[in-house]
Amino acid sequence: MRHVRIAGFAGLGTIGGAVAVMAAIALLGPSAAVPDLGGGAPPWSFHAAPGGGTVIVLGWLAVIMGAAGVGAALYALRRGWRPPIGVLLGGVVAAVALLAVVPPAGSTDVLNYAIYGRIAALGHDPYVTTPAWLHEIGDPVGRMAPLAWRDTPSVYGPLATWAQFACARLGGASMAGIVFTLKLATALAFLLSALVLDRLARADRERRIRVHLLWSLNPLMLWHVVLGGHVDGLGVALLLAALLALRRGGVAAGLLAGALLGAAAAVKAPFILAGAGLAWAARRSWATLTALVMGVSAALVGAYATQGPEAIDNLAGKLGARSMADPWRLVIGFLAPGTTGPGAPDSPLEGRLALGAALLIALLLFWRLPEGPADVASARPALALCLGWLLTSPVQHPWYDAMLFPLLALMPAGRLDGPVLARGVVTSLIYLPGAVGLSRIPGPQAQWIAEVYRPWAAPLAEDLLIVAVVALGLAGALRARPLRR
């Protein structure tokens, strides 16, 4: 048992080291990984002006260390290691508090949220008015609009827009102030998610430790949701609240769970995929299922009714798009040369392949996944559909995994943990450093990422992970392994 204890505490130490590296990247101030917020307000940092190569190495180190630490701790957990819950919860609060008050790193999305919130706070429609307008009029927030999204109106749901509006009102005419408010809101949502997960797993100490390792203390999620301030954190809190509400059963529970799920989808549309899990859990009671559907419909219709048709049009415009983490890049590049990459025109072939693969993998996982907890019956089918989509979608980002890790955490331990963690590492590294394009960063690290990792190594790794999940499913090897003490 000594080696198990060593592995467990080494895992926690490595997680802590990864969080420290993440905080160091942010505290160094504006860099290739940390956007310049203009100062004048928190979040706090120095202005050390680190080189692009330095922050790339630090970013890769944090991501790889973080996943390795979670893997080591999960290994020890399955072999009887049981750290004090209080230590884990204290670590969660400390990590979230630290990462919430430093600048965002690894992405400029939270700056886009601030821009859309500022547009709404000035009385304009962020689904119609682009950040370019705010930039052109010389607004103090608009002057800092990221170039990549400057001509793109909001594609987020109405609930996300309301949150951005509220934070913009609180943050005032300062990019730093609005970003700080957005990050605090996301950090609170992250802690709320941790609390709900702890409540869902409270009857079993091993389950409680597992949910905190895979969500609350998972550096991949701490990076993207808390440090990066991605709005997915708000959607996760609502989704988990829906799972908790449905556990009670009955018409009132179904209505509340449906409303919460609809609210999650009104933050970001992909959260609606988890509705399959809630519907499956409610299938034995037509009254509960009907109430669930009514709750979802009321929340979504009510939310989108407050916006113009552009809100739906902008969302629909993302269909057929691609991202840098497109797992079909090599396949489509072979079948249709010259049509790959995030800027390439839409590919009907890729869309059909992705949809077919997502459905087949979801069915395979639904068939082969181990039985989930009886008190959270929605977790298993929700995980099957969400993972099937995330593995195969041409449009995905590492922060989308915020929908995946909580569902995986509620399931028994098994061989799926490794591929999901590995996939999180692969996609996270694609987007680093995140604040400045690689073409503007001198040095061999940026060149290798641009010429080797993004176009070849990462898509190949994603494809191999898809094959691994399918192979494990067909072999019936996804079920939980017996606990060895």
C-alpha positions in Angstrom: 0.0 0.0 0.0 2.9 2.3 0.4 3.4 2.8 -3.3 -0.3 3.5 -3.6 -0.1 6.3 -1.0 3.0 7.7 -2.7 1.2 7.7 -6.1 -1.8 9.4 -4.6 0.0 12.2 -2.8 2.4 12.6 -5.7 -0.6 13.1 -7.9 -2.0 15.8 -5.6 1.4 17.4 -5.5 1.7 17.4 -9.2 -1.8 18.9 -9.5 -0.7 21.6 -7.1 2.4 22.2 -9.1 0.4 22.5 -12.3 -1.9 25.1 -10.7 1.1 27.0 -9.5 2.6 27.1 -13.0 -0.8 28.3 -14.4 -0.9 31.1 -11.9 2.7 32.0 -12.6 1.9 32.4 -16.3 -0.9 34.8 -15.5 1.1 36.7 -12.8 3.9 37.4 -15.3 1.5 39.7 -17.1 0.7 40.3 -20.8 2.5 37.8 -23.0 1.8 35.4 -25.8 -0.5 33.5 -23.4 -2.0 36.4 -21.4 -3.9 39.2 -23.2 -3.3 42.8 -22.2 -6.3 44.2 -20.3 -5.1 47.8 -20.2 -4.6 47.9 -16.4 -6.3 50.2 -14.0 -8.1 47.5 -12.1 -7.8 43.9 -11.0 -7.1 41.1 -12.1 -3.6 41.6 -10.7 -0.3 40.7 -12.3 3.2 42.0 -12.8 4.5 43.2 -16.2 7.5 41.0 -16.5 7.1 40.7 -20.3 8.1 37.0 -20.7 9.1 35.7 -24.1 6.8 33.7 -26.3 8.9 30.6 -26.0 8.9 30.8 -22.2 5.1 30.9 -21.9 4.7 28.1 -24.4 7.0 25.8 -22.4 5.2 26.8 -19.2 1.8 26.3 -20.7 2.6 22.8 -22.0 4.2 22.0 -18.7 1.1 23.0 -16.7 -1.3 21.0 -19.0 0.8 17.8 -19.1 1.6 18.0 -15.3 -2.0 18.5 -14.5 -3.3 15.5 -16.4 -0.5 13.3 -15.1 -1.3 14.3 -11.6 -5.0 13.5 -12.0 -4.1 10.2 -13.6 -1.8 9.3 -10.7 -4.4 10.2 -8.1 -7.1 8.2 -9.9 -4.8 5.2 -10.0 -4.2 5.4 -6.3 -7.9 5.9 -5.6 -8.8 2.7 -7.4 -6.4 0.9 -5.2 -7.7 2.0 -1.9 -6.1 5.4 -1.3 -8.5 7.8 0.5 -7.2 11.3 1.1 -9.1 13.5 3.6 -12.1 15.2 1.9 -11.3 18.3 3.8 -7.9 18.6 2.2 -9.4 18.2 -1.3 -12.1 20.8 -0.6 -9.5 23.2 0.8 -7.3 22.8 -2.3 -10.3 23.5 -4.5 -11.2 26.7 -2.8 -7.5 27.9 -2.8 -6.9 27.0 -6.4 -10.2 28.7 -7.6 -9.5 31.8 -5.5 -6.0 32.1 -6.9 -6.9 31.6 -10.5 -9.9 33.9 -10.3 -8.0 37.0 -9.4 -5.2 36.8 -12.0 -5.5 37.7 -15.7 -7.0 35.1 -18.1 -4.5 32.9 -20.0 -4.6 30.6 -22.9 -7.5 32.3 -24.7 -9.0 35.7 -25.5 -12.6 34.5 -25.4 -13.4 36.3 -22.1 -12.4 39.5 -23.8 -15.0 38.8 -26.4 -17.6 38.2 -23.6 -16.6 41.6 -22.2 -17.1 43.3 -25.6 -20.6 41.7 -26.2 -21.6 42.7 -22.6 -20.3 46.2 -23.2 -22.4 46.5 -26.5 -25.5 45.3 -24.6 -24.8 47.7 -21.7 -24.6 50.6 -24.2 -28.1 49.7 -25.5 -27.2 47.8 -28.6 -27.9 44.3 -29.7 -24.7 42.1 -29.6 -26.3 39.7 -32.0 -26.4 42.4 -34.7 -23.7 44.9 -33.7 -20.2 43.6 -34.1 -17.2 44.4 -31.9 -15.8 46.4 -34.9 -18.3 49.1 -34.2 -17.3 49.5 -30.6 -13.7 49.6 -31.7 -14.3 52.2 -34.4 -16.1 54.6 -32.0 -13.1 54.6 -29.7 -14.9 53.0 -26.8 -12.3 52.3 -24.0 -13.4 48.6 -24.0 -13.9 48.4 -27.7 -10.4 49.5 -28.4 -9.2 46.2 -26.9 -11.4 44.0 -29.0 -9.5 40.9 -30.2 -8.9 41.1 -33.9 -10.0 37.5 -34.7 -13.7 38.1 -33.6 -13.9 41.8 -34.4 -16.4 41.3 -37.3 -18.4 38.5 -35.6 -21.6 39.2 -33.7 -22.3 37.1 -30.6 -23.0 33.4 -31.1 -23.7 32.7 -27.4 -27.1 32.0 -25.9 -29.4 34.6 -24.4 -28.5 33.6 -20.8 -24.8 34.1 -21.6 -25.6 37.5 -23.0 -27.5 38.5 -19.9 -24.6 37.4 -17.8 -22.2 39.4 -20.0 -24.4 42.4 -19.8 -24.6 42.2 -16.0 -20.8 41.9 -15.7 -20.3 44.8 -18.1 -22.6 47.0 -16.0 -20.6 46.1 -12.9 -17.2 46.4 -14.5 -17.9 49.8 -16.1 -15.9 51.3 -19.0 -12.8 49.1 -18.3 -11.8 45.9 -20.1 -10.0 44.8 -16.9 -13.0 45.6 -14.7 -15.4 43.6 -16.9 -13.1 40.7 -17.3 -12.5 40.5 -13.6 -16.2 40.5 -12.9 -16.7 37.8 -15.6 -14.0 35.7 -14.0 -15.4 36.0 -10.5 -18.8 34.9 -11.8 -17.3 31.9 -13.6 -15.3 31.0 -10.5 -18.4 31.0 -8.4 -20.2 28.8 -10.9 -17.3 26.4 -10.8 -17.5 26.2 -7.1 -21.2 25.7 -7.2 -20.7 22.8 -9.7 -18.2 21.3 -7.3 -20.7 21.6 -4.5 -23.5 19.9 -6.5 -21.2 17.1 -7.6 -20.2 16.6 -4.0 -23.9 16.4 -3.1 -24.6 13.9 -5.9 -21.8 11.7 -4.8 -22.1 12.2 -1.0 -23.3 8.6 -0.2 -19.9 7.1 -1.3 -16.5 8.5 -0.2 -14.7 7.0 -3.2 -17.2 8.8 -5.5 -16.7 12.1 -3.7 -13.0 11.9 -4.1 -13.4 10.9 -7.8 -15.6 13.9 -8.7 -13.2 16.3 -7.1 -10.2 14.8 -8.9 -11.9 14.8 -12.3 -13.6 18.2 -11.9 -12.9 20.4 -9.0 -9.1 19.8 -8.8 -8.6 18.9 -12.5 -6.1 21.4 -13.8 -7.5 21.1 -17.3 -10.8 22.4 -16.1 -9.3 24.9 -13.7 -7.3 26.3 -16.6 -10.1 26.6 -19.1 -13.1 27.4 -16.9 -11.6 29.4 -14.0 -8.3 30.9 -15.4 -9.7 31.3 -18.9 -13.1 32.5 -17.7 -15.1 30.5 -20.3 -18.8 30.8 -20.1 -19.1 27.0 -20.2 -18.7 27.1 -16.4 -22.1 28.7 -16.1 -23.7 26.0 -18.3 -22.1 23.2 -16.3 -23.5 24.6 -13.0 -27.0 24.6 -14.5 -26.7 21.2 -16.1 -25.5 19.6 -12.8 -28.3 21.4 -10.9 -30.7 19.7 -13.4 -29.3 16.3 -12.7 -29.7 17.0 -8.9 -33.3 18.2 -9.3 -34.4 15.2 -11.4 -33.0 12.8 -8.8 -36.1 13.4 -6.6 -38.5 12.3 -9.3 -42.0 13.5 -9.9 -43.7 16.2 -12.0 -42.3 19.2 -10.1 -38.7 17.7 -10.3 -39.1 17.0 -14.0 -40.3 20.6 -14.6 -37.4 22.1 -12.6 -34.8 19.8 -14.2 -36.1 20.7 -17.6 -36.0 24.4 -16.9 -32.4 24.1 -15.6 -31.4 22.1 -18.7 -33.0 24.6 -21.0 -31.1 27.4 -19.2 -27.9 25.5 -19.7 -28.6 25.3 -23.4 -29.5 29.0 -23.4 -25.9 29.6 -22.3 -24.4 27.3 -24.9 -26.4 25.1 -27.3 -24.4 21.9 -27.0 -25.5 21.4 -23.4 -28.9 20.3 -24.8 -27.2 17.0 -25.7 -27.2 16.0 -22.0 -31.0 16.1 -22.3 -30.9 12.6 -23.7 -29.6 11.5 -20.3 -32.3 13.2 -18.3 -35.0 12.0 -20.7 -33.7 8.4 -20.3 -33.8 8.7 -16.5 -37.4 10.0 -16.6 -38.6 7.5 -19.2 -40.5 5.3 -16.7 -42.9 8.1 -15.8 -44.7 9.8 -18.7 -45.7 12.6 -16.4 -42.1 13.3 -15.3 -40.9 13.0 -18.9 -43.6 15.4 -20.2 -42.8 17.9 -17.4 -39.1 17.7 -18.3 -39.8 18.4 -22.0 -42.2 21.3 -21.0 -39.5 22.8 -18.7 -36.8 22.6 -21.4 -39.2 24.2 -24.0 -40.3 26.9 -21.7 -36.8 27.9 -20.7 -35.5 27.9 -24.3 -38.5 29.6 -25.9 -38.6 32.2 -23.1 -34.9 32.9 -23.4 -34.8 33.3 -27.1 -38.0 35.2 -27.2 -36.2 38.1 -25.5 -33.8 38.3 -28.5 -34.3 38.9 -32.2 -34.1 36.2 -34.8 -30.4 37.0 -35.3 -29.6 35.1 -32.1 -30.8 31.8 -33.7 -29.3 32.8 -37.1 -25.9 33.4 -35.6 -26.0 30.0 -33.8 -27.1 28.2 -37.0 -24.2 29.9 -38.8 -21.8 27.8 -36.9 -23.1 24.6 -38.3 -20.6 23.1 -40.8 -17.7 25.2 -39.4 -14.4 23.9 -38.3 -11.9 24.6 -35.5 -8.2 24.0 -35.0 -9.1 20.9 -33.0 -10.9 19.3 -35.9 -10.2 15.5 -35.7 -11.2 15.0 -39.4 -8.3 17.1 -40.8 -6.2 14.2 -41.9 -9.1 12.1 -43.1 -10.7 14.9 -45.2 -7.2 16.0 -46.3 -6.7 12.5 -47.8 -10.2 12.2 -49.3 -10.5 15.8 -50.5 -7.1 17.5 -50.6 -7.1 21.3 -50.1 -10.4 21.4 -48.2 -9.1 21.1 -44.6 -8.2 23.7 -41.9 -10.4 26.0 -39.8 -10.6 28.6 -42.6 -11.5 26.2 -45.4 -15.0 26.2 -46.8 -17.7 24.0 -45.3 -17.4 20.3 -46.2 -20.7 18.4 -46.5 -18.7 15.2 -46.5 -17.1 16.0 -43.2 -20.4 17.0 -41.7 -22.0 13.7 -42.7 -19.0 11.7 -41.5 -18.9 13.5 -38.1 -22.7 13.1 -37.5 -22.6 9.4 -38.4 -19.6 8.7 -36.3 -21.0 10.6 -33.3 -24.2 8.6 -33.4 -22.4 5.3 -33.8 -20.0 6.0 -31.0 -22.8 7.2 -28.7 -24.7 4.0 -29.3 -21.6 1.9 -28.7 -20.9 3.8 -25.4 -24.5 3.5 -24.3 -24.3 -0.3 -24.9 -20.8 -0.8 -23.3 -20.4 1.8 -20.6 -20.6 0.4 -17.0 -23.8 0.9 -15.1 -23.9 4.3 -13.7 -25.0 5.2 -10.1 -28.6 4.3 -9.5 -29.3 7.7 -7.9 -28.0 9.6 -11.0 -29.3 7.5 -13.8 -29.0 10.4 -16.3 -25.2 10.4 -16.1 -24.6 7.3 -18.2 -26.7 8.1 -21.4 -25.7 11.8 -21.1 -22.0 10.8 -21.1 -22.5 8.5 -24.1 -24.0 11.2 -26.3 -21.8 14.0 -25.1 -18.6 12.0 -25.6 -19.7 10.7 -28.9 -20.2 14.3 -30.1 -17.0 15.7 -28.6 -14.8 13.0 -30.0 -16.0 13.6 -33.6 -17.2 17.2 -33.9 -15.3 19.4 -36.4 -16.1 22.3 -34.1 -14.6 21.8 -30.6 -12.4 23.5 -28.1 -10.8 22.1 -24.9 -13.2 24.1 -22.7 -16.1 22.1 -24.2 -14.9 19.3 -22.0 -16.5 21.2 -19.1 -19.6 19.3 -20.2 -17.8 16.0 -20.3 -15.7 15.7 -17.1 -18.5 16.1 -14.6 -20.5 13.3 -16.3 -17.4 11.1 -16.4 -16.7 11.9 -12.7 -20.2 10.6 -11.7 -19.5 7.2 -13.4 -17.6 4.3 -11.9 -13.9 4.3 -12.7 -12.9 2.4 -15.8 -10.6 2.5 -18.8 -12.4 5.5 -20.3 -10.7 7.9 -17.8 -7.3 7.6 -19.6 -8.5 8.5 -23.2 -10.6 11.4 -21.9 -7.7 12.9 -20.0 -5.4 12.3 -22.9 -7.8 14.0 -25.3 -8.1 17.0 -23.0 -4.3 17.3 -23.1 -4.1 17.0 -26.9 -6.8 19.6 -27.6 -5.6 22.0 -24.9 -2.1 22.1 -26.4 -3.5 22.9 -29.8 -4.7 26.3 -28.5 -1.6 27.3 -26.5 -0.3 29.9 -26.0 -3.7 31.5 -26.8 -3.4 35.2 -26.7 -1.1 35.9 -29.7 -0.9 34.0 -33.0 2.0 31.7 -33.5 3.2 33.7 -36.6 4.0 36.6 -34.2 6.1 34.4 -31.8 9.8 33.8 -32.8 11.5 30.6 -31.9 11.5 26.9 -32.6 8.6 26.1 -30.2 6.1 28.2 -32.1 7.4 27.0 -35.4 7.0 23.3 -34.4 3.5 23.8 -33.1 2.5 25.6 -36.3 4.1 23.3 -38.7 4.0 19.9 -37.0 1.8 19.7 -34.0 -1.4 21.5 -35.1 -1.6 20.2 -38.7 -0.3 16.6 -38.1 0.5 15.4 -34.6 -2.7 16.6 -32.9 -5.2 15.4 -35.5 -3.4 12.0 -35.6 -3.5 11.7 -31.8 -7.3 12.6 -31.8 -8.0 10.0 -34.4 -6.0 7.3 -32.4 -8.0 8.2 -29.3 -11.2 7.7 -31.2 -10.0 4.3 -32.4 -9.0 3.5 -28.8 -12.4 4.3 -27.4 -14.2 2.3 -30.1 -11.8 -0.6 -29.7 -12.4 -0.6 -25.9 -16.1 -0.4 -26.4 -16.2 -3.3 -28.9 -14.0 -5.4 -26.7 -16.3 -4.8 -23.7 -13.3 -3.3 -21.8 -14.9 0.0 -20.6 -16.5 -1.5 -17.6 -15.1 -0.7 -14.2 -12.2 -2.9 -13.1 -12.3 -4.6 -9.7 -10.9 -2.6 -6.8 -7.5 -3.9 -5.6 -6.4 -3.1 -2.1 
